Amino acid sequence: MSKLAQGIEASVMKKAGLKIIPLMVMLYVIAYIDRQNIGFAKLHMVDSLGLSETAFGLGASLFFIGYLFFEVPSNVFLHRVGARVWFARIMLTWGAITVVMAFTTNATMFYVLRFLLGAAEAGLYPGLLYYMTKWFPLAHRPRVVGYLIMASLVANLIGAPLNGMLLSIHGAFNLEGWQWIFIGTGLPAVLLILPILLWLPDSPEKAPFLTREEKIWLNDALQKEQQQHQDTHVTGILKTLKDSRVLLLALVLGFISFGAYGLSYWMPTIVKGFGVSDLTNGFINMIPWLMAILMLWWMTRDPSRTRDPVKNIALPMFIAAIFLMGSAAFIAMPVVSFFCITLVIMAIFAIQPCFWTLTRFLGNTAAAAGLAAINSLANLGGFFAQNTVPAVRDYTGSISAPMYYLGSCMAVGSVVTLLVIRYLRRREQQEHAMGDSHAVDTPS
């Protein structure tokens, strides 16, 4: 690459980093705070509505069913109408539904609102991933995904004490603490609509901060990468949804989501078992997220640290399995148990900067549909986690049994991941071989 091209690349990435990434990060921070609220609301909401742990877990998990049905259509609409308007629509509907949840009066209303919340928020994360592919060449994407994952961790860092504080103002204006959680975490989504409409460009072509030369360079760079990596046989929505690689990557991410959501849903309950107040619970829950943020910041500074899927996906899943079981084995020793939980969170959230680079065979509409399909199907891991983890607790009466269960599932997931990585590598080699053969056979 010439020095002129290097200079243009550095300028484009700097401008996109300053103008685009902060808005993407703000979106995801607010979304993740909203996702985290249910784990804290559960601490009081179960008794208030007279639900069992299993019944509440079912209601909480219906979020992922709404997500499953509406995520692919949402990303396709984003591809057609543009990121600015569609992200604003997502935020308006999910923020409003979250506030309405504060006035839940029975189990049926809780179930309906959780389903609608998933439908409203569907498409945000894969939408951000798809939007990223329009701005950042492949070498820069792990860093951007790293920022999004750090945003989710910052959300947990902020959200844990925020939810603990909101829960602790029980009784203000005749509202219970869990009601304040939904009001306090739903309003920020509505308030962020204006900055998105004003400052988020739909595409690089419409970005006023890029020069003509920078737009041409970025378009050429992205086109060259698509020609090199994109599988031209995967076109259209139906072919994308039936592609074995999309389904297998959804399975891998499903195991990751199972561990992440199962743990984040259950962690406030585990910490409460240490005998601390609601506010202290929130502050203690900040520690694992802070450690994961520091680790991700270190990882994404150098692209070479996120290239190997075996080291960056399969191995962290196995580490998470070991320490999930360790947290259960040492449940009578709170400090050791919590140390294990911290290592689990660091392992799980180290995975995604590398994971999404495995989708480089998708392009254009296939990318919009494929990324959404992988994420929506993977969210079934969250659905099963939020149903089966409390069911295990109810069935066994043990606070440590759910952690053994999660650990066993993550161990299976690490083996499945190794097999999927092997399959993807074999498919990529076959595609390159077919491409080379076609190039030789085609007359010049």
C-alpha positions in Angstrom: 0.0 0.0 0.0 1.4 3.4 -0.9 2.0 6.1 1.6 -0.9 8.2 0.1 -3.3 5.3 0.6 -2.0 4.6 4.1 -2.6 8.3 4.9 -6.2 8.2 3.5 -6.9 5.0 5.4 -5.6 6.5 8.7 -7.7 9.6 8.1 -10.9 7.7 7.3 -10.5 5.4 10.3 -9.8 8.3 12.6 -12.9 10.2 11.4 -15.1 7.2 11.5 -13.8 6.4 15.0 -14.6 9.8 16.3 -17.9 10.3 14.5 -19.5 6.9 14.3 -18.2 4.7 17.1 -19.3 6.9 20.0 -22.9 6.9 18.8 -22.7 3.1 18.3 -21.3 2.7 21.7 -24.0 4.9 23.3 -26.7 2.8 21.6 -25.3 -0.4 22.9 -24.7 0.8 26.4 -28.3 1.8 26.8 -29.5 -1.4 25.2 -27.5 -3.5 27.5 -28.5 -1.6 30.6 -32.1 -2.3 29.5 -31.3 -6.1 29.2 -29.6 -6.2 32.6 -32.5 -4.7 34.5 -34.5 -7.9 34.6 -32.0 -9.7 36.8 -32.2 -7.0 39.4 -36.0 -6.4 39.1 -36.4 -10.1 39.8 -35.1 -9.7 43.3 -38.4 -8.0 44.4 -40.7 -8.5 41.4 -41.1 -12.3 42.0 -42.7 -11.7 45.4 -44.7 -8.6 44.2 -46.4 -10.6 41.4 -46.5 -13.9 43.3 -44.4 -15.8 40.7 -42.1 -18.8 41.1 -38.5 -18.6 39.9 -39.5 -20.9 37.0 -42.5 -18.8 36.0 -40.5 -15.6 36.2 -37.7 -17.1 34.2 -40.2 -18.0 31.4 -41.4 -14.4 31.3 -37.9 -13.0 31.2 -36.9 -15.4 28.4 -39.8 -14.5 26.1 -37.7 -11.4 25.2 -35.6 -13.8 23.1 -38.6 -15.3 21.3 -39.6 -11.8 20.2 -36.1 -11.2 19.2 -36.0 -14.5 17.2 -39.1 -13.7 15.1 -38.3 -10.1 14.3 -34.5 -9.8 14.1 -34.0 -10.8 10.4 -36.9 -8.6 9.2 -35.5 -5.8 11.2 -32.1 -6.0 9.7 -33.5 -6.2 6.2 -35.6 -3.1 6.8 -32.4 -1.4 8.1 -30.7 -2.3 4.8 -33.6 -0.7 2.9 -34.5 2.4 4.8 -31.2 3.3 6.4 -29.5 3.1 9.8 -30.5 6.6 11.1 -34.3 6.2 10.9 -34.3 2.5 11.8 -32.2 2.8 14.9 -34.3 5.7 16.1 -37.5 3.5 15.6 -35.9 0.7 17.6 -35.0 3.0 20.5 -38.5 4.6 20.6 -40.4 1.3 20.8 -38.1 -0.5 23.2 -37.8 2.5 25.6 -41.6 3.0 25.7 -42.2 -0.7 26.3 -39.6 -0.8 29.1 -41.3 2.1 30.9 -44.7 0.4 30.5 -43.3 -2.7 32.2 -43.1 -0.7 35.4 -46.9 -1.0 35.6 -47.1 -4.7 35.2 -49.9 -6.1 37.4 -49.9 -9.9 36.6 -48.0 -12.7 34.9 -49.8 -12.5 31.6 -49.0 -8.8 31.2 -45.4 -9.5 32.1 -45.2 -12.2 29.5 -46.7 -10.1 26.7 -44.5 -7.1 27.4 -41.3 -9.1 27.5 -42.2 -10.6 24.1 -42.9 -7.2 22.7 -39.7 -5.8 24.2 -37.7 -8.4 22.3 -39.6 -7.7 19.1 -39.0 -3.9 19.5 -35.3 -4.2 20.2 -34.7 -6.9 17.6 -32.1 -6.0 15.0 -30.1 -3.5 17.1 -26.9 -5.5 17.7 -26.8 -7.2 14.3 -27.8 -3.9 12.8 -24.7 -2.3 14.4 -22.6 -5.2 13.1 -24.0 -4.7 9.6 -23.6 -0.9 9.8 -20.0 -1.5 10.8 -19.3 -3.5 7.6 -20.2 -0.4 5.6 -17.6 1.7 7.4 -14.6 -0.5 8.5 -12.4 -2.9 6.4 -12.0 -6.4 7.9 -8.7 -5.7 9.7 -10.4 -2.9 11.7 -13.6 -4.8 12.6 -12.3 -6.7 15.7 -11.4 -3.4 17.3 -14.9 -2.0 16.6 -16.6 -5.2 17.8 -14.3 -4.9 20.9 -15.6 -1.4 21.5 -19.2 -2.7 21.3 -18.5 -5.5 23.7 -16.7 -3.0 26.0 -19.9 -0.9 25.7 -21.9 -3.9 27.0 -19.5 -4.3 29.9 -19.6 -0.6 30.7 -23.4 -0.9 30.7 -23.0 -3.7 33.2 -20.5 -1.6 35.2 -22.9 1.3 35.2 -26.1 -0.7 35.3 -25.3 -2.8 38.3 -25.0 0.1 40.8 -27.8 2.0 38.9 -30.2 -0.9 39.2 -29.2 -1.4 42.8 -29.8 2.3 43.6 -33.2 2.2 41.8 -34.2 -0.9 43.6 -33.3 0.7 46.9 -35.7 3.7 46.5 -38.6 1.4 47.1 -41.7 3.3 48.1 -40.9 6.7 46.5 -44.1 8.1 44.9 -45.8 4.9 46.0 -43.8 2.9 43.5 -41.8 -0.3 44.3 -38.1 -0.5 43.6 -38.6 -2.9 40.6 -40.9 -0.3 39.1 -38.3 2.4 39.3 -35.8 0.1 37.6 -38.0 -0.1 34.5 -38.7 3.6 34.4 -35.1 4.6 35.0 -33.7 2.2 32.3 -36.4 2.9 29.7 -36.3 6.7 29.5 -32.7 7.0 28.3 -33.5 5.0 25.1 -36.2 7.6 24.2 -33.9 10.5 25.0 -31.1 9.3 22.7 -33.3 9.4 19.6 -32.5 13.0 18.8 -28.7 12.6 18.7 -29.1 9.6 16.4 -31.4 11.4 14.0 -29.1 14.5 13.9 -25.6 12.9 13.8 -25.7 9.3 12.5 -25.2 9.1 8.7 -26.9 6.3 6.9 -23.7 5.4 4.9 -20.2 6.8 4.1 -21.6 8.3 0.9 -23.8 10.5 3.0 -21.2 11.4 5.6 -20.4 15.2 5.5 -17.1 14.6 7.4 -15.5 12.5 4.6 -13.8 14.0 1.6 -14.5 12.7 -1.9 -11.1 10.9 -2.0 -11.8 9.3 1.3 -15.2 8.0 0.2 -13.7 6.5 -3.0 -10.9 4.8 -1.0 -13.3 3.3 1.5 -15.7 2.0 -1.2 -12.8 0.5 -3.1 -11.3 -1.1 0.0 -14.6 -2.7 1.0 -15.3 -3.9 -2.6 -11.9 -5.6 -2.9 -12.5 -7.4 0.4 -15.9 -8.6 -0.7 -14.4 -9.9 -3.9 -11.8 -11.8 -1.9 -13.9 -13.3 0.9 -17.5 -13.2 -0.1 -19.1 -16.4 -1.2 -21.1 -15.4 -4.3 -23.3 -18.5 -4.0 -24.8 -17.1 -0.8 -27.2 -14.5 -2.2 -30.7 -13.5 -1.0 -32.4 -14.0 2.3 -33.5 -17.7 1.8 -30.1 -19.0 0.7 -28.4 -17.2 3.5 -30.8 -18.6 6.2 -30.3 -22.1 4.8 -26.5 -21.9 4.6 -24.8 -24.4 6.9 -22.2 -22.0 8.0 -24.8 -19.5 9.2 -26.6 -22.2 11.2 -23.4 -23.6 12.7 -22.1 -20.1 13.7 -25.5 -19.5 15.3 -25.1 -22.7 17.3 -21.6 -21.6 18.5 -22.9 -18.2 19.5 -25.9 -19.9 21.1 -23.6 -21.7 23.6 -21.8 -18.4 24.3 -25.1 -16.6 24.9 -26.3 -19.5 27.1 -23.4 -18.9 29.4 -23.5 -15.1 29.3 -27.2 -14.7 29.9 -27.4 -17.5 32.3 -24.7 -16.0 34.4 -25.7 -12.3 34.2 -29.3 -13.3 35.0 -28.3 -15.3 38.0 -25.3 -13.3 39.3 -27.2 -10.8 41.4 -28.9 -13.7 43.1 -25.6 -15.3 43.8 -24.1 -12.1 45.3 -27.3 -11.6 47.3 -26.5 -15.0 48.9 -23.3 -13.4 50.3 -25.7 -11.5 52.7 -25.2 -8.0 51.3 -27.7 -5.2 50.7 -29.3 -4.4 47.3 -27.0 -1.4 46.9 -23.9 -3.3 47.9 -25.0 -6.1 45.5 -24.9 -3.6 42.7 -21.4 -2.4 43.5 -20.0 -5.9 43.9 -21.4 -6.8 40.5 -19.3 -4.0 38.9 -16.0 -5.8 39.5 -16.2 -8.6 36.9 -17.3 -6.1 34.2 -14.4 -3.8 35.0 -11.9 -6.6 34.7 -13.4 -7.7 31.4 -13.2 -4.1 30.0 -9.5 -3.9 30.8 -8.9 -7.3 29.2 -10.8 -6.3 26.0 -9.0 -3.0 25.8 -5.7 -4.8 25.8 -6.8 -7.5 23.3 -8.2 -5.1 20.6 -5.2 -2.8 20.6 -3.3 -5.4 18.4 -5.3 -7.1 15.6 -3.0 -10.2 15.8 -4.4 -11.0 19.3 -7.9 -11.7 17.9 -7.1 -13.7 14.7 -7.0 -17.3 16.0 -10.5 -18.7 16.5 -9.2 -21.7 18.4 -7.4 -19.6 20.9 -10.0 -16.8 21.0 -13.3 -18.7 20.9 -13.0 -22.4 21.8 -10.4 -22.0 24.5 -12.2 -19.2 26.4 -15.4 -21.3 26.3 -13.5 -24.2 28.0 -12.0 -21.8 30.6 -15.5 -20.5 31.3 -16.8 -24.1 31.8 -14.0 -24.8 34.3 -14.5 -21.7 36.4 -18.3 -21.9 36.3 -18.0 -25.2 38.1 -15.3 -23.7 40.3 -17.7 -21.0 41.4 -20.2 -23.7 42.4 -17.6 -25.9 44.1 -16.5 -22.9 46.3 -19.9 -21.4 46.9 -19.3 -21.6 50.7 -16.2 -19.4 50.2 -17.7 -16.2 48.7 -14.4 -14.5 47.7 -13.1 -17.6 45.8 -16.5 -18.2 44.2 -16.7 -14.6 43.1 -13.2 -14.7 41.7 -14.2 -17.7 39.6 -17.2 -15.8 38.3 -15.0 -12.9 37.4 -12.8 -15.2 35.3 -15.9 -16.7 33.6 -17.1 -13.2 32.5 -13.6 -12.3 31.2 -13.5 -15.5 29.2 -17.0 -15.2 27.7 -16.6 -11.6 26.6 -13.2 -12.1 25.1 -14.8 -14.3 22.4 -16.8 -11.9 20.2 -14.1 -9.7 18.6 -12.8 -12.8 16.9 -16.2 -14.5 16.4 -17.7 -12.0 14.0 -14.7 -12.2 11.7 -15.9 -15.7 10.8 -18.8 -14.2 8.9 -16.6 -12.6 6.3 -18.1 -14.9 3.6 -21.4 -12.8 3.8 -21.9 -9.6 1.9 -24.6 -7.0 1.1 -28.2 -8.3 1.7 -26.7 -11.7 2.7 -24.8 -9.9 5.4 -27.8 -8.1 6.7 -29.9 -11.3 6.9 -27.0 -13.6 7.9 -25.8 -11.5 10.8 -29.3 -11.1 12.1 -30.0 -14.8 11.7 -26.9 -15.8 13.6 -27.6 -13.4 16.4 -31.4 -14.2 16.6 -30.9 -18.0 16.6 -28.1 -17.6 19.1 -30.4 -15.7 21.4 -32.3 -18.9 21.9 -29.3 -19.7 24.2 -30.5 -16.9 26.3 -34.1 -18.2 26.2 -33.0 -21.7 27.4 -30.7 -20.2 30.0 -33.3 -18.0 31.6 -35.8 -21.0 31.6 -33.5 -23.8 32.6 -31.2 -22.1 35.1 -34.1 -21.2 37.5 -35.7 -24.5 36.9 -32.6 -26.3 38.0 -32.6 -24.1 41.1 -36.2 -24.9 41.8 -35.7 -28.6 41.3 -32.6 -29.0 43.3 -33.1 -26.3 45.9 -29.3 -25.6 45.5 -27.7 -22.3 44.6 -24.6 -24.0 43.2 -26.5 -26.5 41.0 -27.2 -23.9 38.3 -23.5 -23.1 38.0 -22.6 -26.8 37.5 -25.3 -27.0 34.9 -24.0 -23.9 33.0 -20.4 -25.1 33.2 -21.4 -28.5 31.7 -23.2 -26.8 28.8 -20.2 -24.5 28.1 -17.9 -27.5 28.1 -20.0 -29.2 25.4 -20.0 -25.8 23.6 -16.2 -25.7 23.5 -16.1 -29.1 21.8 -18.8 -28.1 19.3 -16.9 -24.9 18.6 -13.7 -26.8 17.7 -15.6 -28.9 15.2 -17.3 -25.9 13.7 -14.0 -24.1 13.2 -12.6 -27.1 11.5 -15.5 -27.3 9.2 -15.4 -23.5 8.3 -11.7 -23.8 7.5 -12.3 -26.8 5.2 -15.1 -24.9 3.4 -12.9 -21.8 3.0 -10.1 -23.9 1.5 -12.6 -25.5 -0.9 -14.0 -22.1 -2.0 -10.5 -20.8 -2.7 -9.6 -24.0 -4.6 -12.8 -23.6 -6.7 -12.0 -20.0 -7.3 -8.4 -20.7 -8.4 -9.7 -23.5 -10.7 -12.2 -21.2 -12.3 -9.6 -18.6 -12.8 -7.3 -21.1 -14.6 -10.2 -22.5 -16.8 -11.5 -19.1 -17.8 -9.9 -17.9 -21.1 -8.2 -14.5 -20.9 
